[in-house]
Amino acid sequence: MDLARQEAVTWRNRALLLFDRVAMPVAVCDVYGAVLLANPAMAAECGTTPGRLRGRDVLELFSPRETTQVERIAEALRLRHRSRYQVSVRWQAPGSTERYGELTADPVSDTVEDTPALLVMLRVDTEPAPSPAVPAERARVAPMEARILALLAAGATTARAARETGLTTDGVTYHLRRLSSRWGASNRTELVARAYALGVLRAGVWPPGVPAGEA
């Protein structure tokens, strides 16, 4: 074995040792989401061992809370975009406890031309507290806010919502922050869920919209 190859093996072994000791749940997946390698912390979230996770589909282990996120990521990967992707997920932890968190996937490869693998990290949220009731006056929204919520529920990005409403991206973000603060929502998925629960968005229709008379 030549010196360069020996050094590569040494560094690979060191990286694997560090990978196993990282406290955060981490896995390496192929571009289709099949687990190639998982650390003990990731396996513990699934109630198994790292070896038993190999070959499993990461999105079967962790269910996306918003399917449109996955569709956008799949399209971006098909086009070889190399951005960081985030998916809000839930899963059954050992003991049948439902847990919530966020998967972050970073495409990694030796060269730009190579098909990337995905370095997947799991951020585990604390157990969600029951959502407090929202007073009627706080459930009311302005027409622009309702329009932004409908676009968000349909999977629009901030940039698309800005184009559709004639606002800047900062303007859209401002409205979303105000709504999140008013309703106690911690992320956009929860914000959309609250909009449906409060009747701001009509349930059972596609594309998402607001009740008649409130648009």
MOGI-V564212 format. One record per pair of residues at least 12 apart in sequence whose ideal C-beta (glycine too) atoms are under 6 Angstrom apart, sorted by the first residue. I is the first residue (numbers start at 1). GAP is how many residues later the second one is. D is the distance in Angstrom with one decimal. If there is no record, write none. Layout:
i=I gap=GAP d=D
i=I gap=GAP d=D
This chain:
i=19 gap=20 d=5.4
i=20 gap=19 d=5.4
i=22 gap=17 d=5.8
i=23 gap=18 d=5.9
i=24 gap=97 d=5.8
i=25 gap=16 d=4.4
i=25 gap=17 d=3.8
i=25 gap=20 d=5.2
i=25 gap=97 d=3.9
i=26 gap=13 d=4.9
i=26 gap=16 d=5.8
i=26 gap=95 d=5.3
i=27 gap=15 d=4.9
i=27 gap=93 d=4.7
i=28 gap=89 d=5.5
i=28 gap=91 d=5.9
i=29 gap=29 d=5.4
i=29 gap=89 d=4.5
i=29 gap=91 d=5.5
i=31 gap=46 d=5.8
i=31 gap=84 d=5.7
i=33 gap=24 d=5.3
i=33 gap=25 d=4.8
i=33 gap=26 d=5.5
i=34 gap=21 d=5.8
i=35 gap=18 d=4.8
i=35 gap=19 d=5.7
i=35 gap=21 d=5.1
i=35 gap=23 d=5.8
i=38 gap=12 d=4.6
i=38 gap=15 d=4.3
i=46 gap=15 d=5.5
i=47 gap=47 d=3.8
i=58 gap=62 d=6.0
i=62 gap=27 d=3.9
i=62 gap=29 d=4.7
i=62 gap=41 d=5.9
i=63 gap=27 d=5.5
i=64 gap=23 d=5.3
i=64 gap=25 d=5.8
i=65 gap=23 d=4.3
i=65 gap=25 d=5.9
i=65 gap=124 d=5.2
i=66 gap=123 d=5.3
i=68 gap=87 d=3.4
i=69 gap=18 d=4.9
i=73 gap=12 d=4.5
i=82 gap=25 d=4.9
i=84 gap=22 d=5.4
i=85 gap=20 d=4.6
i=86 gap=16 d=5.6
i=86 gap=18 d=5.2
i=87 gap=16 d=4.7
i=88 gap=14 d=5.5
i=88 gap=101 d=5.0
i=89 gap=14 d=5.4
i=100 gap=25 d=4.6
i=101 gap=21 d=5.6
i=101 gap=22 d=5.2
i=101 gap=23 d=4.4
i=101 gap=24 d=5.0
i=102 gap=21 d=4.7
i=103 gap=17 d=5.8
i=103 gap=19 d=5.7
i=104 gap=17 d=4.9
i=105 gap=13 d=4.6
i=105 gap=15 d=5.0
i=106 gap=13 d=4.6
i=134 gap=49 d=5.7
i=138 gap=44 d=5.2
i=139 gap=59 d=4.4
i=141 gap=59 d=5.5
i=145 gap=30 d=5.4
i=146 gap=64 d=4.4
i=147 gap=18 d=5.8
i=148 gap=13 d=5.5
i=148 gap=24 d=5.9
i=148 gap=27 d=5.4
i=149 gap=46 d=4.7
i=150 gap=58 d=4.6
i=150 gap=59 d=5.4
i=151 gap=13 d=5.7
i=152 gap=40 d=5.7
i=153 gap=39 d=4.8
i=153 gap=48 d=5.8
i=153 gap=55 d=3.7
i=154 gap=53 d=4.9
i=154 gap=54 d=5.1
i=158 gap=14 d=5.2
i=179 gap=12 d=6.0
